[in-house]
Amino acid sequence: MKIGIDLMGGDYAPQSALEGLELILSSLQDDAVHFVLFGDEHQARTFISEKNLPEDRITVVPTTNEIEMGESPLKAVMTKKTSAIVTGLVHLSTGKIDGFLSAGNTGAALAGVMALMKPIPGIIRPCITVPLPKMDNTMGVLTDAGLNADCKPELLEQFAILSSLYIKALYGRENPKISLLNIGSEPDKGNLLTKATYKLLEANPNINFIGNIEGHELYIKNKADVVVTDGFTGNVVLKEIESVYRIIKSRNIEDEYFERYNFANYGGTSLLGVDATVVIGHGASKKLAMKNMIQHTIDIIKADIPNKIKTYFKDVKI
């Protein structure tokens, strides 16, 4: 298994990615995993040498002309073809690596994916999920978390299917419960998007749709495994989760449950709907987040999620 790492993405690059690599190498039991680093060759090789990391398990691919966080995604991908993001995605699209992860410009990563790799046949748009830690120590997911601000009902239906397949493969839940984020539990509540989406989800025999869910129920025990919404709303929820965690930490409150709101514990999220494993992380990721992002990429590959999604959309007519 070969894991590609964008060294140059994020607020603390490349140090955070290199330190995350060091952490995963110290804990990873699988010697068959090889790491391909995309970025500043001098800094990478200096770190590898100073930390005495196993050089036989690491390949460094030099890159230049990096994509900054505030750049126009499509323009950057088209003009900066030797950047870490584009070079890594080229390696992924040509089968030289099995998965790629980046804490860099999310828009650029998505633009690169769409330009260099084909969506799985039948997929309208890919989506991303974020973890929803629940009170009973289980984990749910929220999708979409920001890739698709404007959505049609057909998109939300696909997000439900993609996330159901994802949580089934990753967490071993055979019949995940799907809910639709709304302002009320009744079927006729909400705006035009949620009302139309409700009908599609209710009529789909391939998912376990349990109805609407309100904001105050997101973390309730066993309420839902997957919460579906548009990317605009999902990103607002994500930022609220992050703000609650920052408030807790700023008040020096130590709480086992609220520590599960710390994004560093999860590292990143898989881009669902493309024919490859791409994991996107938070721009503020430090070494623990990077370590967990690498582990999540390995888990996604082992769970064979892209192929399971491909098989579903090949065999099932939506």
C-alpha positions in Angstrom: 0.0 0.0 0.0 1.4 3.4 -1.0 0.1 6.6 0.8 0.7 10.0 -0.8 1.1 12.9 1.6 1.0 16.6 0.6 3.8 18.1 2.7 3.0 21.7 1.6 -0.6 22.0 2.5 -1.9 23.7 5.7 -0.9 26.4 8.1 2.0 24.5 9.6 3.5 22.9 6.5 5.7 21.1 6.0 6.6 20.5 9.7 3.2 19.2 10.7 3.0 16.6 7.9 6.6 15.4 8.6 5.9 15.1 12.4 2.6 13.3 11.7 4.6 10.9 9.5 7.0 10.3 12.4 4.1 9.6 14.7 2.4 7.1 12.4 5.7 5.3 11.7 6.2 4.8 15.5 2.7 3.3 16.0 1.9 1.5 12.7 2.1 -2.2 12.8 1.8 -2.8 9.1 5.3 -2.7 7.5 3.8 -3.0 4.1 2.7 0.6 4.0 5.0 2.9 2.0 4.8 6.7 2.1 5.3 9.0 -0.9 5.9 12.6 0.2 5.2 15.5 -2.2 6.9 18.8 -1.4 10.1 20.4 -0.4 12.8 17.8 -0.9 15.5 19.4 1.2 13.2 19.8 4.3 11.8 16.3 3.9 15.2 14.6 3.6 16.7 16.7 6.4 13.8 15.7 8.7 14.0 12.0 7.7 17.8 12.0 8.4 17.5 13.9 11.7 14.7 11.6 13.0 16.3 8.5 11.6 13.1 7.5 9.9 13.2 4.3 7.7 14.3 5.5 4.3 13.3 2.3 2.6 9.6 3.1 3.5 9.7 6.7 2.2 9.9 8.2 -1.2 10.2 11.9 -1.7 8.8 13.6 -4.9 10.1 17.2 -5.2 7.5 19.8 -6.0 7.5 23.6 -6.6 5.2 26.5 -7.2 2.8 25.6 -4.3 -0.9 26.4 -4.0 -1.7 28.9 -1.2 -4.9 28.7 0.9 -6.4 31.8 -0.6 -5.9 31.1 -4.3 -8.6 30.5 -6.8 -8.8 26.7 -6.9 -9.3 26.0 -10.6 -6.8 28.7 -11.7 -4.2 27.3 -9.3 -4.7 23.7 -10.5 -4.4 24.8 -14.1 -1.3 27.0 -13.7 0.6 25.2 -10.9 1.0 21.8 -12.3 4.2 21.1 -10.3 2.6 21.8 -6.9 2.3 19.1 -4.2 -1.5 18.8 -4.6 -1.5 18.5 -8.4 1.6 16.2 -8.5 0.1 14.0 -5.8 -3.2 13.7 -7.6 -1.5 12.9 -10.9 0.3 10.0 -9.1 -3.0 8.9 -7.7 -4.8 9.0 -11.0 -2.1 7.0 -12.7 -2.0 4.3 -10.0 1.4 5.1 -8.6 -0.1 5.6 -5.1 -3.2 4.1 -3.5 -4.4 7.1 -1.6 -3.6 10.8 -1.2 -4.1 13.2 1.7 -3.8 17.0 2.0 -4.5 19.7 4.6 -4.1 22.3 1.9 -6.5 24.3 -0.2 -9.7 22.2 -0.2 -11.1 23.8 -3.3 -7.8 23.1 -5.2 -7.9 19.5 -4.1 -11.5 19.1 -5.4 -10.7 21.0 -8.6 -7.7 18.7 -9.1 -9.7 15.6 -8.5 -12.4 16.7 -10.9 -9.8 17.6 -13.6 -7.6 14.5 -13.2 -9.9 11.7 -12.1 -13.4 10.7 -13.2 -16.3 10.6 -10.7 -17.7 7.1 -10.2 -20.3 6.5 -12.9 -23.7 7.6 -11.7 -22.3 10.2 -9.2 -23.5 13.8 -9.8 -21.1 15.4 -7.3 -18.8 14.1 -4.6 -19.3 15.0 -1.0 -17.4 15.0 2.3 -18.5 13.9 5.7 -17.6 15.0 9.2 -17.9 13.0 12.4 -20.8 13.5 14.8 -19.8 12.2 18.2 -22.8 10.9 20.1 -23.6 10.6 23.8 -23.4 6.8 23.8 -19.8 6.9 22.6 -20.8 5.9 19.0 -20.0 8.0 16.0 -22.4 9.4 13.4 -21.5 11.4 10.3 -22.9 14.7 8.8 -22.8 15.1 5.0 -22.3 17.3 3.0 -19.9 19.4 5.1 -19.0 22.1 2.7 -18.2 21.0 -0.8 -21.7 21.7 -2.3 -23.3 24.9 -1.0 -26.1 24.8 -3.5 -27.9 21.4 -3.8 -30.8 19.8 -5.5 -32.8 17.0 -3.9 -31.1 14.4 -6.2 -27.8 15.4 -4.8 -28.9 15.0 -1.2 -30.3 11.6 -2.0 -26.9 10.6 -3.4 -25.1 12.0 -0.3 -27.3 9.8 1.8 -26.4 6.7 -0.2 -22.7 7.5 -0.2 -22.6 8.1 3.5 -24.6 5.0 4.2 -22.1 2.9 2.3 -19.2 4.7 4.0 -20.4 4.2 7.5 -21.4 0.6 6.8 -17.9 -0.2 5.4 -15.9 1.8 8.0 -17.9 1.1 11.2 -19.4 -2.2 10.3 -23.1 -1.1 10.7 -25.2 -3.2 8.4 -28.3 -0.9 8.2 -27.3 2.7 9.0 -30.1 5.0 10.0 -30.4 8.0 7.7 -32.0 11.3 8.7 -32.5 14.7 7.0 -31.5 17.8 8.9 -34.6 20.1 9.1 -36.4 22.7 11.2 -39.0 20.2 12.4 -39.6 16.4 12.5 -42.8 16.5 10.4 -42.5 15.4 6.7 -43.9 18.7 5.5 -41.6 21.0 7.4 -38.7 22.9 5.9 -38.0 24.6 2.6 -38.5 23.4 -1.0 -35.2 21.5 -0.9 -35.9 19.5 2.3 -39.5 18.8 1.4 -38.5 17.4 -2.0 -35.6 15.5 -0.6 -37.7 13.9 2.1 -39.9 12.3 -0.6 -36.9 10.9 -2.4 -35.3 9.5 0.7 -38.6 8.0 1.9 -39.2 6.3 -1.4 -35.6 4.9 -1.7 -35.7 1.2 -0.7 -31.9 0.9 -0.5 -31.5 3.2 2.6 -32.9 3.1 6.1 -34.5 6.5 6.2 -35.9 7.4 9.6 -37.2 10.9 8.8 -36.2 14.5 9.8 -33.8 15.4 12.6 -33.6 18.8 14.3 -30.4 20.6 15.3 -30.8 19.8 19.0 -31.0 16.1 18.2 -27.7 15.8 16.3 -25.7 14.2 19.2 -28.5 12.2 20.8 -27.9 8.5 21.5 -28.8 6.3 18.5 -30.9 8.9 16.8 -29.2 8.6 13.4 -26.0 7.3 11.9 -26.0 9.7 9.0 -27.4 13.2 8.9 -27.9 14.6 5.4 -27.9 18.3 4.5 -26.6 20.7 1.9 -23.0 21.8 2.1 -23.8 25.4 3.2 -25.8 24.2 6.2 -23.4 21.4 6.9 -20.4 23.7 7.0 -22.2 26.0 9.4 -22.9 23.0 11.7 -19.2 22.0 11.4 -18.0 25.4 12.4 -20.4 25.4 15.4 -18.9 22.1 16.6 -15.4 23.6 16.3 -16.5 26.7 18.2 -18.0 24.7 21.1 -14.7 22.8 21.4 -12.7 26.1 21.5 -15.0 27.5 24.2 -14.6 24.4 26.3 -10.8 24.5 26.0 -10.7 28.3 26.6 -12.5 27.8 30.0 -10.0 25.0 31.0 -12.8 22.5 31.1 -11.6 18.9 30.7 -14.4 16.6 29.6 -14.1 13.2 27.9 -17.1 13.7 25.7 -16.3 17.2 24.5 -12.7 16.1 23.7 -14.3 14.0 20.9 -15.1 17.4 19.2 -11.4 17.9 18.6 -10.8 17.5 14.9 -7.3 16.4 15.5 -8.6 13.1 16.8 -10.0 12.3 13.3 -7.5 14.0 11.1 -9.5 14.3 7.9 -12.5 13.2 5.9 -12.7 11.1 2.8 -13.9 12.6 -0.5 -16.8 10.3 -1.4 -17.9 9.7 -5.0 -14.6 9.6 -6.8 -12.8 6.5 -8.1 -9.9 6.8 -5.6 -9.1 7.5 -2.0 -8.6 11.2 -1.3 -8.7 12.5 2.3 -9.0 16.2 3.1 -7.8 17.7 6.4 -8.2 20.9 8.3 -5.8 23.7 7.3 -4.9 24.2 11.0 -3.8 20.5 11.3 -0.7 19.9 13.5 1.1 16.6 14.0 -1.6 14.6 15.8 -4.2 15.6 13.2 -1.8 14.7 10.4 -1.0 11.4 12.0 -4.7 10.5 12.3 -5.3 11.7 8.7 -2.7 9.3 7.5 -4.3 6.5 9.6 -7.8 7.4 8.2 -6.5 7.1 4.7 -5.1 3.7 5.4 -8.5 2.7 6.9 -10.4 3.9 3.9 -8.1 1.9 1.5 -8.4 -1.2 3.7 -12.2 -0.8 3.8 -12.2 -0.6 -0.1 -14.8 2.1 0.1 -14.4 3.6 -3.5 -14.9 0.1 -5.0 -17.9 -0.6 -2.8 -19.5 2.7 -4.0 -18.6 1.8 -7.6 -20.2 -1.6 -7.2 -23.4 -0.1 -5.7 -23.9 2.4 -8.5 -23.2 -0.2 -11.1 -25.7 -2.7 -9.7 -28.5 -0.4 -8.4 -30.5 2.0 -10.5 -31.2 5.3 -8.6 
